[in-house]
């Protein structure tokens, strides 16, 4: 029988305030309450959240990550979430929040030609 668990990770820079930590912990606790399997939650403190987040996800079977902000930069160069999805050594699913803007026409056309 397979044992399923969920790790909820949230990366923050080392200068995050106590209030930010409390807010993130409350958010992760709300997500944990929605789950029917054991959940482990933690805040990943680092000076390089993107790179250390990838390290913290090893050895995950599946990574589900939200998109990040910065529409113009993300549309042209890809965002941090894109880099994480491309870097992890597992299946990765990137989701956009409801009502968020979709990638622009140029990015979609470029992705279709390249991939």
N, C-alpha and C positions, 0 to 999 in steps of 0.2 A: 504494500500500500504506500502510495506517495504521500509525503508530508508537504503540504503547501503552506508557505508563509509569505507575508508581504513585508518588505522593508520600505518604509516611507522616509526619504532623505530630503533634506532641504539645505542647500549650500548658502553660507553667509560669509562675508569677509570678517576678519578678526576684530574689526572695530565696531561690530554690531552692538547696539545698546541692549541693556537688560530688557527694556520694553519690547524691542524687536524680537528678542529670544522668546519672551512670554507670548507674544502674538503668534509667532511661528509655531510654538508648542501647542497653543490652543487650536490653531488651524489643523495641525497634524492629528491632534486628539479627535477633532470632529471627523476627519477622514477615517481614522481608526474605528470610530463608532459605527461607520457604515459597513465595515467588513465582517465577514462571518468566519474568517480564519485567523490564526495568530498573526499579530502585527508587531513589528519592531520599528520604532520611530527614533530618528536622531537628526540633530542639526550638525552639519559638517562645517566646522570652522576652519577657514583657510585664507591665505593671501592670494590664492589662485583657485577660486571656486570651480571654474570650468574643468581644469585638469584634475583637481583632487576629487571632484564629483565623479569623474570617470573611474578613478581608482577605487572610490568607495562603492561603486556598483559591481565591481568584480567579486565574486563569480555569479552574477545574476543570469537567470534564464531568459528573462524578458525585461526590458526597460520601457516604461511609459513615461513620457516627458512632455510638458507643455511647451508651447512656443514662447519665445522671448520677444521683448519690445523692440523698438527702433525700426519702424517699417521701411524707411528708405535704405538704411544700411543693410537690413536683412534681405530686402528684395534684390539688391545689387551683389552683395558679398556673402550672404548667409549669416545667420546669427549664431550665438553661443550654443543654443539648443541643436542647431544643425550640425555644428562641429562635434558635439557630444554624441549625437545619433550616428555620425560617420565614424567615430572613434571607438565606441564600446565594442566588446567582443561577444555580443549577444544580439538577439532579435530586438529591434528598437522600434517603438511606435511613437510618433510625434502627433500630439493632438492640439487643436486650436480651441480656445474658449468660445462658447456660443456667442455669436454676434461680433466676433473679431473679424478683421479684414483679411481677405484671402490674398495670397501672393499676387503681385501685379502681372499684367499681361506679358511684359518682357521677361520676367523670371520664369513664368510658366512655359513660354515659347522656348527659352533657352534650355530649360530642363527637358522638354520633349525632344529637342534636337540632340542633346548630349546623352540622355539616358534612354 
